[in-house]
Amino acid sequence: MISNLSPSNQAFLANMDRLQQAVAEATLQTTSGKRVNVASDAPDDLATILQLRTDEVQNSQIQTNLGIAQADADAADSALSSATQLMDRATVLATQGANFTTDATGRQSIAGEVESLLDQMTAIANTTVQGRYIFGGDQDGTPPYAVDLTQANGVDRLTSSPATSQVENASGGSFAVSQNAQDIFDDRNSDDTLAGDNVFAALNNLRLGLLANDTAQITAAGASLQTASDHLNTVQAFYGTVENRITDATNYSATYDVQLQTQLSQEEDADVTTDAMTITQGNIQIEAAFQMQAKMPQTTLFDFMG
């Protein structure tokens, strides 16, 4: 039996296959920019690459959550600044209302402005960012309060959902980023009675004292306004701390993202320079091999016939 291919031809074809495979792999890596395109390219590195990709996706979600938290915290800080200004104005009105030179008619007029301040404070408690009530706690789709002058504090509590959400830090752990409207504007005692630093109650008590032409109640309301203002300042300090923590977490996450991308690049990116050299040298070797093969003596069937 005569073999179809001589040993030299078999070796030639095997070498051609090896060179062509090397060129094809280098071409794919150059085109895709990746050293690892399928699992079989680097099975020992696959677990590391998959973990890095998972970490990258998780870090991207953390950055998104931090961005949302940043927008909410900035809006809350601004809202509380406005709330503090309203309380400052209410304190001025309380001083005017308590002055003995102000008569009942004057106090009635001041009461109208205080009612307007209560309306504005309620609107602040219902501050929204992209359709979310940022002081709504875990029920941020519902406004927390509505004005209701028949209530002791002048408002109707529509929801008292706690604010339990936290934002994750890429460095590890998580932290609270918000408080709900009840804790901020409508602080209550354990028995649900109005606390001394209740913002809504301080404003409404001033309004009621002015309407009643009661200087003692107006004076007491003025003291309550100061206590409530101090409470707002404490809450604003909380949000200031939150903003700083979000900034730190965002900066860390950005740095971590660069680190992950660098590691992932080292694991799976192609060495374009080496691949280009492989392609060039491989093509040269293939061409040279074919030229040499063409010059070699060719054995035919007639060579075996005597």
C-alpha positions in Angstrom: 0.0 0.0 0.0 1.4 3.4 -1.0 1.0 6.3 1.5 -0.9 9.3 0.2 1.7 11.7 1.8 5.3 11.3 2.4 6.7 12.0 5.9 8.1 15.3 4.7 4.8 16.4 3.2 3.1 15.5 6.5 5.6 17.5 8.4 5.1 20.4 6.0 1.3 20.4 6.4 1.6 20.1 10.2 4.0 23.1 10.3 1.6 25.1 8.0 -1.3 24.3 10.3 0.7 25.4 13.4 1.8 28.7 11.7 -1.7 29.5 10.3 -3.3 28.9 13.7 -0.8 31.2 15.4 -1.4 33.9 12.8 -5.2 33.4 13.1 -5.1 33.7 16.9 -2.9 36.8 16.8 -5.2 38.3 14.2 -8.3 37.7 16.4 -6.5 39.2 19.4 -5.5 42.2 17.4 -9.0 42.7 16.0 -10.8 42.2 19.3 -8.2 43.8 21.5 -8.5 40.9 23.9 -6.1 38.1 24.7 -8.9 36.0 26.1 -11.9 35.7 23.7 -13.2 32.3 24.8 -12.7 30.3 27.9 -10.3 27.9 26.2 -7.9 30.8 25.5 -6.9 31.0 29.1 -8.7 28.5 31.3 -6.4 29.1 34.3 -7.2 32.8 34.2 -10.9 32.5 33.7 -12.0 32.6 37.4 -9.9 35.7 38.0 -11.4 37.5 35.0 -14.9 36.6 35.9 -14.4 37.9 39.5 -13.0 41.1 38.2 -15.9 41.6 35.9 -18.3 40.9 38.7 -16.5 43.4 40.9 -16.6 46.0 38.1 -20.4 45.6 37.7 -21.0 45.8 41.4 -18.8 48.9 41.7 -20.7 50.5 38.8 -24.0 50.0 40.7 -22.4 51.5 43.8 -21.4 54.6 41.9 -25.0 54.9 40.5 -26.4 54.6 44.0 -24.0 57.1 45.4 -25.0 59.5 42.6 -28.7 59.2 43.6 -27.8 59.6 47.3 -25.7 62.7 46.5 -28.6 64.4 44.6 -30.9 63.6 47.5 -28.5 64.8 50.2 -27.8 68.1 48.3 -31.5 68.7 47.8 -32.1 68.0 51.5 -29.3 70.3 52.6 -30.8 73.1 50.4 -34.3 72.4 51.7 -33.2 72.6 55.3 -31.4 75.8 54.7 -34.7 77.2 53.4 -36.5 75.8 56.4 -34.1 77.5 58.8 -34.7 80.8 57.0 -38.4 80.3 57.5 -37.9 79.7 61.2 -35.7 82.9 61.4 -38.6 84.8 59.8 -41.1 83.3 62.2 -38.9 84.3 65.1 -38.9 87.9 63.9 -42.7 87.7 63.6 -43.0 86.3 67.1 -41.1 89.3 68.4 -43.3 91.7 66.6 -46.4 89.9 67.7 -45.3 89.9 71.4 -44.6 93.7 71.3 -47.1 95.6 73.4 -47.4 98.2 70.6 -49.0 95.6 68.3 -52.8 95.4 68.5 -55.2 92.6 67.7 -55.6 93.7 64.1 -51.8 93.7 63.7 -51.5 90.2 65.2 -54.2 89.0 62.9 -52.2 90.2 59.9 -49.0 88.6 61.3 -50.9 85.3 61.8 -51.7 85.3 58.1 -47.9 85.5 57.3 -47.2 82.7 59.8 -49.8 80.5 58.1 -48.0 81.2 54.8 -44.7 80.0 56.5 -46.5 76.9 57.6 -47.6 76.2 54.1 -44.0 76.7 52.9 -42.6 74.5 55.6 -45.1 71.7 54.6 -43.9 72.1 51.0 -40.3 71.7 52.1 -41.2 68.5 54.0 -42.6 67.3 50.6 -39.5 68.1 48.7 -39.0 65.9 45.6 -36.1 64.8 43.5 -37.0 63.1 40.2 -40.5 62.4 41.5 -39.3 60.9 44.8 -40.2 62.5 48.2 -36.7 62.6 49.7 -38.2 63.0 53.3 -40.8 60.3 52.7 -38.6 57.6 54.2 -39.1 54.2 52.6 -42.4 55.3 51.0 -40.8 58.0 48.8 -43.7 57.8 46.4 -46.2 59.4 48.9 -46.1 63.0 50.2 -45.5 62.9 53.9 -47.6 65.9 54.9 -50.5 68.2 54.0 -51.6 71.4 55.6 -54.6 70.9 58.0 -55.2 73.8 60.4 -57.6 71.7 62.4 -54.7 69.6 63.7 -52.7 70.7 66.8 -49.6 71.2 64.7 -51.4 72.5 61.7 -50.7 69.6 59.4 -51.9 66.1 58.5 -49.4 63.3 58.7 -50.0 61.3 55.5 -47.2 58.8 56.1 -44.7 58.0 58.8 -42.6 55.5 57.0 -39.1 55.2 58.6 -36.0 56.0 56.5 -34.0 52.7 56.7 -32.2 52.8 53.3 -28.5 52.9 53.3 -25.9 53.3 50.6 -23.0 50.9 50.1 -19.4 52.0 50.2 -17.0 50.2 47.8 -14.4 50.1 50.6 -16.8 48.0 52.6 -19.9 48.7 54.8 -22.7 51.0 54.3 -24.2 54.1 55.9 -27.5 55.9 56.4 -28.2 58.8 54.0 -31.6 60.2 55.0 -34.1 61.0 57.7 -37.9 61.1 57.3 -40.1 64.1 57.5 -41.5 63.1 60.9 -38.1 63.0 62.5 -37.2 66.4 60.9 -40.3 68.5 61.0 -42.8 66.7 63.2 -40.8 65.2 66.1 -43.0 63.2 68.6 -42.6 61.8 72.1 -42.8 58.1 72.7 -46.6 58.4 73.3 -47.0 60.3 69.9 -47.6 63.6 71.6 -45.9 66.6 70.0 -42.2 67.1 71.1 -40.9 70.4 72.2 -38.7 70.7 69.1 -41.7 70.0 66.7 -41.2 72.5 63.8 -44.8 72.4 62.6 -46.2 72.8 66.2 -43.9 75.8 66.9 -45.2 77.6 63.8 -48.9 76.7 64.4 -48.7 77.6 68.1 -47.4 81.0 67.0 -50.3 81.4 64.5 -52.8 80.4 67.1 -51.4 82.8 69.7 -51.5 85.7 67.2 -55.1 84.9 66.3 -56.1 84.7 70.0 -54.2 88.0 70.6 -52.5 86.1 73.5 -49.0 87.6 74.2 -48.1 84.9 76.7 -48.8 82.2 74.0 -46.9 84.2 71.4 -43.9 84.5 73.7 -44.0 80.8 74.5 -44.2 80.0 70.8 -41.1 82.2 70.2 -39.1 80.0 72.6 -40.4 76.9 70.9 -39.3 78.3 67.5 -35.8 78.6 68.8 -35.8 75.0 70.1 -37.2 73.8 66.7 -34.6 75.8 64.8 -31.8 74.1 66.9 -33.3 70.8 65.9 -33.3 71.7 62.2 -29.6 72.8 62.6 -28.8 69.3 64.0 -30.6 67.6 61.1 -28.7 69.8 58.6 -25.4 68.8 60.3 -26.4 65.2 59.7 -26.9 65.8 56.0 -23.6 67.7 55.9 -21.9 64.6 57.3 -23.7 62.5 54.8 -22.5 64.7 51.9 -18.9 64.3 53.0 -19.2 60.6 53.4 -20.8 60.3 49.9 -18.0 62.4 48.4 -15.3 60.2 50.1 -17.1 57.0 49.0 -17.5 58.3 45.4 -13.8 59.2 45.2 -12.8 55.8 46.6 -15.2 54.0 44.1 -13.7 56.0 41.2 -10.2 55.0 42.2 -11.3 51.4 42.7 -12.8 51.4 39.3 -9.5 52.4 37.7 -7.8 49.6 39.7 -10.3 47.0 38.5 -10.0 48.1 34.9 -6.2 48.0 35.1 -6.3 44.5 36.5 -8.8 43.3 34.0 -6.7 44.8 31.2 -3.7 43.0 32.4 -5.6 39.7 32.5 -7.4 39.8 29.2 -6.1 42.5 26.9 -4.0 41.6 23.9 -0.4 42.5 23.5 -0.8 44.2 20.2 2.9 44.7 19.5 3.6 41.0 20.1 0.6 39.9 18.0 1.6 42.2 15.1 5.0 40.6 15.1 3.5 37.1 15.3 1.3 37.9 12.2 4.2 39.4 10.2 6.7 36.7 11.0 4.1 34.0 10.6 3.1 35.2 7.1 6.8 35.5 6.1 7.4 31.9 7.4 4.3 30.6 5.6 5.3 32.2 2.3 8.9 31.0 2.6 7.8 27.5 3.4 5.6 27.3 0.4 8.4 28.6 -1.8 10.8 26.0 -0.5 8.1 23.2 -0.8 7.6 24.2 -4.5 11.3 23.7 -5.2 11.5 20.3 -3.6 11.5 17.2 -6.0 8.1 15.8 -6.5 7.6 12.0 -6.4 4.9 10.6 -8.7 3.4 7.2 -9.2 5.7 6.6 -12.2 8.6 6.7 -9.8 7.4 3.4 -8.3 7.1 1.7 -11.6 10.1 -0.2 -13.0 
